[in-house]
Structures are given as structure tokens and as C-alpha cells.
Amino acid sequence: MNGLHYKTAFVIRFDPNADIESGRIEGRVEHVASYKTTRFHCLDELLSFVGLVLEEVRAEENQSEVGG
């Protein structure tokens, strides 16, 4: 996997009791490049974690463009 594709990859594991159709979304998400993980209990928590990590990735990419 190259550069940015790898840095923006996540693994999402849904708990067995998650029921997406009824809105019960629980599980664990891991950022592949940094190994940062968190548990989530709703879609907002999942998306919040992904958004924060992607902001960090973008900031690092911008920093490397400026410095390199």
C-alpha cells in the first residue's frame, strides 16, 4: 500500500451485538498506520475518531510538503 492510501486506512470491527439496521452500532476501530484505536458505541463516536485521525494525517502531509 502506498503513502496516503496506507495513512488513511482503518480497520473497523463491529461487536456481535451490533445491529446496524436498528442503529445499535458498537465496536472498535484502528488506524492502520499509527495503530491508534478506540471503542465506539454509536456512529458519531466512530466518525469523530476517524475525523480526528484524518486531520492529523493531513497536518503531517502538509508539514512534510512544506519541509520537504
Backbone as CSV, one residue per row, in Angstrom:
resi,resn,N_x,N_y,N_z,CA_x,CA_y,CA_z,C_x,C_y,C_z
1,MET,0.852,-1.164,0.000,0.000,0.000,0.000,0.901,1.231,0.000
2,ASN,0.585,2.203,-0.812,1.493,3.345,-0.871,1.000,4.522,-0.042
3,GLY,1.926,5.360,0.354,1.741,6.639,1.010,0.415,6.941,1.654
4,LEU,-0.304,7.864,1.048,-1.528,8.378,1.640,-2.606,7.300,1.769
5,HIS,-2.656,6.364,0.838,-3.660,5.304,0.934,-3.505,4.521,2.237
6,TYR,-2.280,4.222,2.576,-1.988,3.495,3.810,-2.304,4.359,5.027
7,LYS,-1.965,5.631,4.960,-2.158,6.535,6.087,-3.631,6.844,6.351
8,THR,-4.495,6.594,5.382,-5.921,6.872,5.564,-6.754,5.596,5.703
9,ALA,-6.087,4.479,5.975,-6.785,3.198,6.109,-7.151,2.919,7.568
10,PHE,-8.335,2.356,7.764,-8.841,1.997,9.082,-9.392,0.579,9.043
11,VAL,-9.310,-0.106,10.182,-9.959,-1.403,10.351,-11.087,-1.195,11.363
12,ILE,-12.277,-1.596,10.979,-13.441,-1.449,11.863,-13.966,-2.840,12.193
13,ARG,-14.085,-3.115,13.493,-14.647,-4.390,13.931,-15.927,-4.095,14.695
14,PHE,-17.023,-4.632,14.201,-18.305,-4.460,14.870,-18.521,-5.572,15.885
15,ASP,-19.020,-5.205,17.056,-19.345,-6.196,18.072,-20.456,-7.103,17.568
16,PRO,-20.495,-8.346,18.041,-21.544,-9.273,17.607,-22.954,-8.769,17.905
17,ASN,-23.114,-7.968,18.963,-24.458,-7.487,19.303,-24.829,-6.205,18.564
18,ALA,-23.939,-5.708,17.700,-24.266,-4.522,16.901,-25.385,-4.868,15.917
19,ASP,-26.297,-3.945,15.755,-27.408,-4.127,14.813,-27.542,-2.820,14.033
20,ILE,-26.837,-2.751,12.930,-26.759,-1.514,12.158,-28.137,-1.064,11.691
21,GLU,-28.981,-1.992,11.296,-30.312,-1.632,10.807,-31.148,-0.916,11.862
22,SER,-30.958,-1.281,13.133,-31.732,-0.621,14.195,-30.960,0.530,14.841
23,GLY,-29.746,0.815,14.338,-28.968,1.934,14.841,-28.079,1.614,16.026
24,ARG,-27.986,0.341,16.398,-27.109,-0.062,17.504,-25.743,-0.423,16.916
25,ILE,-24.844,0.546,16.954,-23.534,0.393,16.320,-22.474,0.456,17.403
26,GLU,-21.796,-0.658,17.625,-20.746,-0.738,18.643,-19.576,-1.517,18.080
27,GLY,-18.380,-1.185,18.561,-17.227,-1.944,18.116,-15.934,-1.232,18.425
28,ARG,-14.948,-1.517,17.593,-13.597,-0.995,17.783,-13.060,-0.582,16.425
29,VAL,-12.329,0.525,16.394,-11.731,0.995,15.146,-10.244,1.227,15.387
30,GLU,-9.438,0.874,14.392,-7.989,1.046,14.485,-7.480,1.745,13.229
31,HIS,-6.622,2.736,13.434,-5.952,3.397,12.324,-4.739,2.546,11.963
32,VAL,-4.683,2.105,10.737,-3.668,1.140,10.318,-2.246,1.680,10.483
33,ALA,-2.001,2.904,10.083,-0.632,3.437,10.089,-0.108,3.725,11.489
34,SER,-0.966,4.226,12.377,-0.493,4.646,13.708,-0.834,3.645,14.811
35,TYR,-1.690,2.693,14.519,-2.180,1.718,15.497,-3.037,2.361,16.584
36,LYS,-3.469,3.597,16.390,-4.379,4.225,17.359,-5.714,3.493,17.290
37,THR,-6.287,3.242,18.457,-7.560,2.530,18.497,-8.511,3.209,19.466
38,THR,-9.782,2.936,19.272,-10.798,3.345,20.229,-12.014,2.452,20.066
39,ARG,-12.769,2.382,21.143,-14.065,1.705,21.075,-15.110,2.759,20.769
40,PHE,-16.146,2.378,20.057,-17.235,3.298,19.761,-18.559,2.630,20.101
41,HIS,-19.531,3.464,20.467,-20.846,2.973,20.856,-21.955,3.580,20.022
42,CYS,-21.563,4.397,19.052,-22.523,4.979,18.120,-21.755,5.472,16.899
43,LEU,-22.479,5.764,15.849,-21.865,6.213,14.609,-21.095,7.518,14.805
44,ASP,-21.625,8.426,15.624,-20.939,9.700,15.865,-19.556,9.494,16.478
45,GLU,-19.428,8.566,17.423,-18.122,8.290,18.039,-17.145,7.722,17.012
46,LEU,-17.628,6.827,16.172,-16.788,6.245,15.126,-16.294,7.327,14.176
47,LEU,-17.218,8.142,13.682,-16.851,9.183,12.725,-15.976,10.261,13.351
48,SER,-16.184,10.551,14.614,-15.362,11.539,15.304,-13.907,11.075,15.364
49,PHE,-13.692,9.818,15.735,-12.335,9.273,15.792,-11.686,9.314,14.412
50,VAL,-12.394,8.853,13.404,-11.847,8.838,12.045,-11.503,10.261,11.610
51,GLY,-12.402,11.199,11.887,-12.160,12.588,11.507,-10.933,13.174,12.178
52,LEU,-10.773,12.919,13.473,-9.601,13.434,14.195,-8.304,12.862,13.642
53,VAL,-8.291,11.574,13.378,-7.076,10.943,12.851,-6.767,11.477,11.452
54,LEU,-7.778,11.639,10.621,-7.541,12.154,9.272,-7.030,13.592,9.299
55,GLU,-7.492,14.383,10.261,-6.956,15.739,10.425,-5.460,15.677,10.741
56,GLU,-5.076,14.756,11.619,-3.661,14.588,11.955,-2.854,14.173,10.728
57,VAL,-3.406,13.263,9.939,-2.720,12.788,8.731,-2.524,13.953,7.763
58,ARG,-3.571,14.749,7.555,-3.468,15.895,6.649,-2.423,16.894,7.152
59,ALA,-2.424,17.148,8.450,-1.452,18.084,9.027,-0.030,17.576,8.810
60,GLU,0.185,16.282,9.002,1.516,15.696,8.781,1.917,15.784,7.311
61,GLU,0.959,15.537,6.412,1.244,15.623,4.981,1.594,17.058,4.602
62,ASN,0.841,18.018,5.111,1.128,19.425,4.818,2.488,19.828,5.367
63,GLN,2.826,19.349,6.552,4.114,19.661,7.175,5.255,19.091,6.340
64,SER,5.088,17.875,5.834,6.154,17.262,5.051,6.302,17.945,3.688
65,GLU,5.196,18.468,3.131,5.271,19.208,1.864,6.024,20.510,2.054
66,VAL,5.777,21.184,3.171,6.443,22.447,3.455,7.923,22.220,3.726
67,GLY,8.214,21.184,4.506,9.598,20.905,4.877,10.387,20.146,3.833
68,GLY,9.684,19.475,2.911,10.415,18.620,2.002,10.286,19.036,0.612
